[in-house]
Amino acid sequence: MTEKKYLKWYNKIGYGAGDIAGNVVYAFLATFVMIYLTDTAGLNAGIVGTLMMVSKVFDGITDIIFGSLIDKTKTKMGKARPWMLWPYIGCSLMLVAIFAVPLEWGDVAKYAYFFITYTLLNGVFFTANNIAYSALTALITRNGNERVQMGSIRFIFAFGTSLLIQSITVDAVEYFGNGAEGWRIVAIIYAIIGLIVNTISVFSVKELPEKELKKENPADEEAAKFSAEAYPDFELADKEKRVKDESKKYSLIDSAKILFANKYYILICGIYILTQLFSSTLSMGIYYMTYILGNADLLGTFSLVINVPMICGLLITPFLVKKYKGMYKLNLTGYIISTIARALVMVGGYMHNIPMMLIFTGFAAIAMSPMQGDLNALIAACSDYTYRTTGKRIDGTMYSCSSLGVKIGGGIGTALTGWLLAAGGYVANAAVQPESCINMLHFMYLWLPMILNLLITILLSRLTVEKANEDWDKTHSN
């Protein structure tokens, strides 16, 4: 049976462009905030890392809070779109504030200033915006293939934006006067671009009416059939109770219980965190390029061989998902290949063979791309699994795993970089780093990405949510 189509090409492009807005914040922050704070603001990498880690405690709480608020929201714009639109103003302001640390202040005041602005950006404004953006995948279409297409398109924009930011930021800062002034002007430019694109993305799509969401969801049809025919005396099979559950507004505690009862949600959270840790370790490559390869401009070259293959892979991900009739085998195979490729990047690094490093960095990137493109569709499948098994729909809260993973993984990744740099004895602006720091940079840029990919591969081998949904439908269809 052919699935109903909900979106035009311009809806998909408009939605995907939202990740330009997300990544002028995230990619800029993840790649350059540490080197700005250590080399321009004069702060200690280890202390900065600790402040980031403390900030993540607050972030972890606000993810589920905002997910629950989205589920309870009912406006003319829908549930998620208002939360995507208005908080981005705060994202823009806080991004500029972070890259405008008052240099004349004392160190304690500078650390406090950074902690407050960083926490507001990540724990409040970016959380609300990012969860709402991800939740739209389940709220503007019920078509599985369209979900995969949307995921691929948004990550094409994400990786393209990351590539551009990593390639031009160093030169842009230098062009605008270098030092504090250069960073501040670049942050203002990125903030304005993000605000404009985010607004366009919000108004390029519309959320489906609640009746349409229920009507077109295959899980609902199976659940209704299950209720009417299969187990008439079973609690969840009571049709009136299921309708009541669908309209119920769940408390934060109830939502959290529902979430963590779904093992696939926990797996996806883990995968999100590890993928963001992976991205953060590579984003800190500016230290590796500067002090081991001897050329900071190589960051742009490595970014190119990561993002271009990734974009190419994303373009064909919807086709591959169709061909392999699902996401499980495709994702698992891709990450097995990428783990092997990252091991070969490590070999090239110790040989100081830059062409070898570039080639296998590209292989790893294209192998990883299918999962980057279909991850939102996996969350939607996870949400459908919750509905199948409990009769409860909490799409906004379910998509909190995306923001949770982005912030915890990205934040811990950046914080970990600070801790490791401090442990290695990093000296800001030194012409030559001590041997302990050189060894630490090898570990950070070569070993950690390979280890993280291996861990993701293990989690993917357990992420059988598609099969779980199919098995449930088969069991309850007769």
C-alpha positions, 0 to 999 in steps of 0.5 A: 500500500502506497503511503500518503504524501504530505510534503512538497519539495519546498516544504522539505527544503525549508524544513531542512534549512533549519539546520543552517540556523542550528549549526551557525550556533552549534558548529561555531560554538563546538569548534571555536569556543575553547580556542577563543576562551584559552587564547583570546580571553585568557581562561584555563582550559581545564576550568572551562571544561569543568564549567561546561560539565556543570552546565550540562547537569542543568541542560539534562533537566531542561531537555525533558521539561521542554519536550513535555511543554511542547506536548502540552502546547496548543496554538494556531501555529501548532505544538512545536513551531512556536517553540522553534521560532521564539527561543532562537532570538535568545540563541542569537543573543547568547551566541554573541554574548559568549564571544564577547567576554569582557577582557578587562574583568577579573578571571572569576568574573569572566568565568562566571560570565561565560558560565551564565551565557553558556548555560542560558544558550544551551540549557534554555534557548537552544534546547527549546528550539532544537527539540521543537525542530526535531519534533516537527518530523513527526508532526508535519508528515506520517509518511516514513519515506518523507521522514527519511528524506527530511532527515537527509536534507536537514543533515545535508544543510547541517554538514554543509554549514559546518564545512563552511564555518570550519573553513572560513571562520579563522580567516574571517576573524583575521579579516575583522581585526583578529583578537576579541573584536574579530570573534565578536563581529563574526559571532554577530554575523552568524547570529543574524544569519541564523535568526533569518534562516530559522524564521524562514524554516518555521514558516515553510511547514505546517503541522498536521491537525491532531485528527490527521495525525491519528488517522494516518498513523499506521500504529493507530490503525493497528491499535484500533484493530487490536482494541476491537478484535484481539483483546477486548478485556485487556486494559490497553485494548479498551477503546474508550480508554485509548481515546482518553489516553490520546487526549491526556496531557501527561505530567513531566514525571509520567512522560519521563516514565514512559520514555525510559520504559522504552529501551530504544529511546535509551539506545538512541539517546546513547547514540546521539551522545556518542555521535556528538562526542565524535563530532566534538573531538574532530571539531577540536582538530584545530589544535591538532592541525596547529601543533602537530601538522603545523598548519591551522588551515588544514582544518578546512581541508579535513572538514572538506573531506568529512562533509562533502562525502557525508553530504553525498551519502545523505543524498542517496540515503533515502534510496538506500533505505528503500533498497535495503527495506529498512535502516537497521542493516544499512546503519550497522554496516556503515558504522562497521566500515567507518570504525575500520576507516578511523583505525586507518586514519590513526595509522596515517596520523602516526606515520604523518601521512596526511593523504592517507589520513584524508582518504580514510577520513572521507571513507569513514564519513560516507559510511557514517552518512546513512545513520545521520540521515535516518536518525530522526526517522528512527526516533519517529519509529521509536515514538510509534513503538511507544504508542503501539505498546502503551497507547500514549503519544508523546512525540515532543518529549520523545524528540528530547533525545535529539537535544539531549544528545546534542547538548550533553554529547557536544558539551561533554566533548568540548569539556573533555577537550578542555580537561585533556588539554589541561592534563596534557600541559597545553600552553596557550599561544606557544610556538611549540607544545610540550611532549605531553601535550603532543601525545594528548593531541594524538589521543584526542584526534586519532584514538577517541574518534575510533573508539567512539565509532566502535561504541556506536556500532555496538549500540546500533547492533541493538537498535532493532526498533523497526523489527519490534514494530513489525513484530507487534503489528504481526502479533496484533493484526489477527 
